[in-house]
Amino acid sequence: MKKHLPVLAAGLTFAASAAWFAAPRALCAEPAKADAPADKPADKSAEKPKENPLHLNAAKRAKTGVTLAHPSSITLTPEVAAFGRVLDPTPLISLVAEFETARAALAASEADEVRAKKLFESGANASAQVAEAAHATATRDRAAVASARARLLAGWGRALADGIALATIVSELEKGAALVRLDLLPGDVPVADLKKASVSLLGGVEKFEASVVGAAPAADPQLQGLSFLAFIDGHTLPAGAALRATLAAPGEPETKLAVPRTAVVYHQGSTWIYVLGEEDTFERKIVTLGRTVGEKVVIASGLEADEQVAATGAGQLLSAELQAGGGPDEG
């Protein structure tokens, strides 16, 4: 028995040592077991879907200022567009004054010629020399009138040379009228008895009525179309100002759809409107514009008569759609 005691003591010592070395490992291992597993990424399918910025019920439309309107029908008479400029009337006034002066001088010299001729033929107190001098003066004055008239014809056209006297031009200018020239594009033709034109400054909104005098004697070197001279009554405009105009054209009136100008938005070179679709959701539509009539613009294509458009707030719809990443494509 005594022989086995050292062996037993050695075994107990070894067991105690093993337990001591094992204890710290267990203590260190326990926190690892206590650590929570890493969070798993959230399921994207569970995320809340983004709200459609074009879905607006009646309450939201009222809150955001979006109003609806049906297209209106407008009857349009055929028109052609023209470009023009305000002319300096000084050269015309000078030439007409010269023409009027020459005519007055001719009237006096012709009366002298007739009187001298009668006196000479009757043997009264008039020599052949006096009659010849009176004839020469009248001939000179006739040449002066012809020269002034020819320059009026060449520079300003038959309408001004024949029908507009100096007193008329002065009267128009005293009333604040502006003399303008209107040039059409090649191939565009107005009505034969053109009397009026609607004119505005280039880039301006206010429209003026112009009284057409007649055809201009020469075409614009760039446009190469028909040209007309006109007076804008009661409006003094600066010489050289650029104009745009519309003139009545041959043809029958047509009925077109029109919407408020506020319904039209522009993006990436295209023209758009927003139409109310199903479930109070707006749909953007590309359209082709026609002429502008007051506060409305004609829609040449891209819109149906029974559709409702965003008459106001179209710009807000476009902005909201762009912010959401769904702006209109180029075409």
C-alpha positions as CSV (number, residue, x, y, z in Angstrom):
1,M,0.0,0.0,0.0
2,K,2.8,2.4,0.9
3,K,4.3,1.7,-2.5
4,H,1.2,3.0,-4.3
5,L,0.9,6.3,-2.3
6,P,3.4,8.2,-4.4
7,V,1.6,7.2,-7.6
8,L,-1.8,8.2,-6.2
9,A,-0.4,11.6,-5.0
10,A,1.1,12.2,-8.4
11,G,-2.3,11.4,-10.1
12,L,-4.2,13.8,-7.9
13,T,-1.6,16.5,-8.5
14,F,-1.9,16.0,-12.3
15,A,-5.7,16.1,-12.1
16,A,-5.7,19.3,-10.1
17,S,-3.3,20.9,-12.6
18,A,-5.5,19.9,-15.5
19,A,-8.6,21.4,-13.9
20,W,-6.8,24.6,-13.2
21,F,-5.6,25.0,-16.8
22,A,-9.1,24.1,-18.1
23,A,-10.9,26.7,-16.0
24,P,-9.7,29.9,-17.7
25,R,-10.5,28.4,-21.1
26,A,-14.1,27.8,-20.1
27,L,-14.3,31.3,-18.7
28,C,-13.0,32.8,-21.9
29,A,-15.2,30.6,-24.0
30,E,-18.4,31.7,-22.3
31,P,-18.5,35.3,-23.5
32,A,-18.0,34.1,-27.0
33,K,-21.1,32.0,-26.6
34,A,-22.9,35.0,-25.2
35,D,-22.2,37.2,-28.2
36,A,-25.3,37.7,-30.4
37,P,-25.0,36.7,-34.0
38,A,-24.5,39.6,-36.5
39,D,-27.6,41.2,-37.8
40,K,-28.8,39.9,-41.1
41,P,-29.5,42.4,-43.9
42,A,-33.2,43.5,-44.0
43,D,-35.4,41.9,-46.6
44,K,-35.8,44.5,-49.4
45,S,-39.1,43.1,-50.2
46,A,-40.3,44.3,-46.8
47,E,-39.4,47.9,-47.5
48,K,-42.3,50.4,-48.0
49,P,-42.8,51.1,-51.8
50,K,-42.1,54.7,-52.9
51,E,-45.2,56.9,-53.4
52,N,-46.0,57.8,-57.1
53,P,-45.6,61.6,-57.3
54,L,-48.2,61.7,-60.0
55,H,-50.9,60.1,-57.9
56,L,-53.0,62.9,-56.6
57,N,-56.5,62.6,-55.4
58,A,-58.9,65.5,-55.3
59,A,-57.7,66.5,-51.8
60,K,-54.0,66.5,-52.8
61,R,-54.7,68.4,-55.9
62,A,-56.5,71.1,-54.0
63,K,-53.6,71.2,-51.5
64,T,-50.9,71.5,-54.1
65,G,-52.8,73.9,-56.4
66,V,-53.2,71.5,-59.3
67,T,-56.5,72.2,-61.2
68,L,-58.1,70.3,-64.0
69,A,-59.6,71.5,-67.3
70,H,-61.0,70.0,-70.4
71,P,-59.6,71.2,-73.7
72,S,-61.7,74.0,-75.3
73,S,-62.6,74.3,-79.0
74,I,-61.3,77.3,-80.9
75,T,-62.3,78.2,-84.4
76,L,-59.2,79.5,-86.3
77,T,-59.0,81.4,-89.5
78,P,-56.0,80.5,-91.7
79,E,-53.0,82.7,-91.0
80,V,-49.4,83.0,-92.2
81,A,-46.6,84.2,-89.9
82,A,-44.4,87.1,-90.8
83,F,-41.3,88.8,-89.4
84,G,-40.5,92.5,-89.6
85,R,-39.0,95.6,-88.3
86,V,-39.9,99.2,-87.5
87,L,-38.7,101.6,-90.2
88,D,-37.2,105.0,-89.9
89,P,-39.8,107.2,-91.7
90,T,-37.4,110.1,-92.2
91,P,-36.3,109.1,-95.8
92,L,-39.9,108.6,-96.8
93,I,-41.0,112.0,-95.4
94,S,-38.1,113.7,-97.2
95,L,-39.0,112.1,-100.5
96,V,-42.7,112.7,-100.2
97,A,-42.0,116.4,-99.3
98,E,-39.8,116.6,-102.4
99,F,-42.6,115.1,-104.5
100,E,-45.2,117.4,-103.1
101,T,-43.0,120.5,-103.7
102,A,-42.3,119.4,-107.2
103,R,-46.0,118.9,-107.9
104,A,-46.8,122.4,-106.6
105,A,-44.1,123.9,-108.7
106,L,-45.3,122.0,-111.7
107,A,-48.9,123.3,-111.2
108,A,-47.6,126.9,-111.1
109,S,-45.3,126.5,-114.1
110,E,-47.9,124.7,-116.2
111,A,-50.4,127.6,-115.5
112,D,-47.7,130.1,-116.6
113,E,-47.0,128.0,-119.7
114,V,-50.7,128.0,-120.7
115,R,-51.1,131.7,-120.0
116,A,-47.9,132.7,-121.9
117,K,-49.0,130.5,-124.9
118,K,-52.4,132.1,-125.1
119,L,-51.0,135.6,-124.9
120,F,-48.5,134.8,-127.6
121,E,-51.0,133.2,-129.9
122,S,-53.4,136.1,-129.5
123,G,-50.7,138.6,-130.2
124,A,-51.0,140.2,-126.9
125,N,-48.3,141.3,-124.6
126,A,-46.2,138.1,-124.7
127,S,-43.2,137.3,-126.8
128,A,-42.1,134.0,-128.2
129,Q,-39.2,134.1,-125.7
130,V,-41.6,134.4,-122.8
131,A,-43.7,131.5,-124.0
132,E,-40.6,129.3,-124.6
133,A,-39.3,130.2,-121.1
134,A,-42.6,129.2,-119.5
135,H,-42.6,125.9,-121.5
136,A,-39.0,125.2,-120.4
137,T,-39.9,125.8,-116.7
138,A,-42.9,123.5,-116.9
139,T,-40.9,120.8,-118.6
140,R,-38.2,121.1,-115.9
141,D,-40.9,120.8,-113.2
142,R,-42.5,117.8,-114.9
143,A,-39.1,116.1,-114.9
144,A,-38.7,116.8,-111.1
145,V,-42.2,115.3,-110.4
146,A,-41.4,112.3,-112.5
147,S,-38.0,111.8,-110.7
148,A,-39.5,112.1,-107.2
149,R,-42.4,109.7,-108.2
150,A,-39.9,107.2,-109.7
151,R,-37.9,107.2,-106.5
152,L,-41.0,106.8,-104.4
153,L,-42.0,103.8,-106.5
154,A,-38.6,102.2,-106.4
155,G,-38.0,102.8,-102.7
156,W,-41.5,102.5,-101.2
157,G,-43.8,100.9,-103.6
158,R,-46.9,101.9,-105.7
159,A,-49.2,102.1,-102.7
160,L,-47.2,104.9,-101.0
161,A,-46.3,106.6,-104.3
162,D,-50.0,106.7,-105.4
163,G,-52.2,106.8,-102.4
164,I,-50.3,108.4,-99.5
165,A,-49.8,112.1,-99.5
166,L,-47.4,114.0,-97.2
167,A,-50.3,115.3,-95.1
168,T,-51.5,111.7,-94.5
169,I,-48.0,110.5,-93.4
170,V,-47.5,113.5,-91.1
171,S,-51.0,113.0,-89.7
172,E,-50.3,109.3,-88.9
173,L,-46.9,110.2,-87.3
174,E,-48.5,112.9,-85.2
175,K,-50.9,110.3,-83.9
176,G,-48.0,108.2,-82.8
177,A,-48.1,105.7,-85.7
178,A,-45.1,103.5,-86.5
179,L,-44.1,102.7,-90.1
180,V,-43.3,99.0,-90.3
181,R,-42.2,96.4,-92.9
182,L,-43.5,92.8,-92.7
183,D,-41.7,90.0,-94.5
184,L,-43.2,86.5,-95.1
185,L,-41.4,83.2,-95.6
186,P,-41.1,81.9,-99.1
187,G,-44.3,80.2,-100.3
188,D,-46.5,81.9,-97.7
189,V,-49.3,84.0,-99.3
190,P,-51.8,86.2,-97.5
191,V,-55.4,87.0,-98.7
192,A,-55.6,89.1,-101.8
193,D,-57.3,92.1,-100.1
194,L,-55.1,92.2,-97.1
195,K,-56.0,95.2,-94.9
196,K,-54.9,94.4,-91.4
197,A,-52.2,92.5,-89.6
198,S,-51.6,91.5,-85.9
199,V,-48.2,92.7,-84.8
200,S,-46.1,92.4,-81.6
201,L,-42.5,93.1,-80.7
202,L,-40.3,90.1,-80.9
203,G,-40.4,88.5,-77.5
204,G,-43.3,90.7,-76.4
205,V,-46.8,89.7,-75.5
206,E,-48.8,92.9,-76.3
207,K,-50.3,92.8,-79.8
208,F,-50.9,95.8,-82.0
209,E,-53.2,96.2,-85.1
210,A,-51.4,97.4,-88.2
211,S,-53.1,98.9,-91.2
212,V,-51.5,97.4,-94.3
213,V,-50.6,100.0,-97.0
214,G,-49.5,97.7,-99.7
215,A,-46.7,95.5,-101.0
216,A,-43.1,96.5,-100.5
217,P,-41.2,97.1,-103.7
218,A,-38.3,94.7,-102.8
219,A,-38.0,91.3,-101.0
220,D,-36.0,90.8,-97.8
221,P,-32.6,89.6,-98.9
222,Q,-32.6,86.8,-96.3
223,L,-36.2,85.6,-96.2
224,Q,-36.9,86.1,-100.0
225,G,-40.7,86.1,-99.5
226,L,-43.5,88.6,-100.0
227,S,-43.2,91.9,-98.1
228,F,-45.7,94.6,-97.0
229,L,-45.6,98.1,-95.6
230,A,-48.0,99.0,-92.8
231,F,-48.7,101.6,-90.1
232,I,-49.2,100.6,-86.5
233,D,-51.8,103.1,-85.4
234,G,-51.4,104.9,-82.0
235,H,-48.1,103.2,-81.0
236,T,-44.7,104.8,-81.2
237,L,-42.1,102.1,-81.5
238,P,-38.4,102.5,-81.8
239,A,-36.9,102.4,-85.3
240,G,-35.2,99.1,-86.0
241,A,-37.2,97.1,-83.4
242,A,-37.8,93.5,-84.5
243,L,-41.4,92.4,-85.0
244,R,-43.4,89.3,-85.5
245,A,-46.9,89.3,-87.1
246,T,-49.7,87.2,-88.4
247,L,-51.6,87.9,-91.6
248,A,-54.9,86.4,-92.8
249,A,-54.4,83.7,-95.3
250,P,-56.7,82.0,-97.9
251,G,-58.7,79.0,-96.7
252,E,-61.6,77.9,-94.6
253,P,-61.7,78.2,-90.8
254,E,-60.8,75.2,-88.7
255,T,-61.8,74.0,-85.2
256,K,-58.9,73.0,-83.0
257,L,-58.3,72.0,-79.3
258,A,-56.7,74.5,-77.0
259,V,-55.5,74.5,-73.4
260,P,-54.3,77.2,-71.0
261,R,-50.7,78.2,-71.6
262,T,-50.0,77.2,-67.9
263,A,-50.8,73.6,-68.8
264,V,-47.7,73.3,-71.1
265,V,-44.3,72.4,-69.7
266,Y,-41.0,72.2,-71.6
267,H,-38.2,69.6,-70.9
268,Q,-35.2,68.5,-72.9
269,G,-36.4,70.2,-76.1
270,S,-39.9,68.7,-76.0
271,T,-43.4,70.0,-75.1
272,W,-45.5,68.1,-72.6
273,I,-48.8,68.2,-70.8
274,Y,-50.1,66.2,-67.9
275,V,-53.4,64.3,-68.4
276,L,-55.4,62.8,-65.6
277,G,-55.6,59.0,-66.0
278,E,-57.0,56.1,-64.0
279,E,-57.0,56.1,-60.2
280,D,-56.2,59.8,-59.9
281,T,-52.8,59.3,-61.5
282,F,-51.5,61.8,-64.0
283,E,-49.8,60.7,-67.2
284,R,-47.4,63.0,-69.1
285,K,-48.0,63.3,-72.9
286,I,-45.8,64.9,-75.5
287,V,-47.8,67.3,-77.7
288,T,-47.3,69.5,-80.7
289,L,-48.2,73.2,-80.3
290,G,-50.0,75.4,-82.7
291,R,-50.6,79.1,-82.5
292,T,-51.2,81.0,-79.3
293,V,-54.6,82.7,-78.9
294,G,-54.7,85.0,-75.9
295,E,-54.1,83.0,-72.7
296,K,-54.6,79.7,-74.6
297,V,-52.4,77.6,-76.9
298,V,-53.6,75.4,-79.6
299,I,-52.6,71.7,-79.4
300,A,-52.0,70.5,-83.0
301,S,-51.5,66.8,-81.9
302,G,-51.2,64.6,-78.9
303,L,-54.5,65.4,-77.0
304,E,-58.0,64.1,-77.1
305,A,-61.1,66.2,-76.5
306,D,-62.4,64.1,-73.6
307,E,-59.1,64.2,-71.6
308,Q,-58.6,66.3,-68.6
309,V,-55.3,68.2,-68.3
310,A,-53.5,69.8,-65.4
311,A,-54.4,73.4,-66.2
312,T,-52.3,74.7,-63.3
313,G,-49.5,73.0,-61.4
314,A,-48.0,71.2,-64.4
315,G,-44.6,72.6,-63.5
316,Q,-45.0,71.1,-60.0
317,L,-45.8,67.7,-61.4
318,L,-42.8,67.8,-63.7
319,S,-40.5,68.9,-60.8
320,A,-41.9,66.1,-58.5
321,E,-41.4,63.5,-61.2
322,L,-37.8,64.6,-61.9
323,Q,-37.0,64.5,-58.2
324,A,-38.4,60.9,-58.1
325,G,-36.2,60.0,-61.0
326,G,-38.9,59.5,-63.5
327,G,-38.7,62.6,-65.7
328,P,-39.9,62.5,-69.3
329,D,-37.7,61.0,-71.9
330,E,-36.6,62.9,-75.0
331,G,-39.2,61.3,-77.2
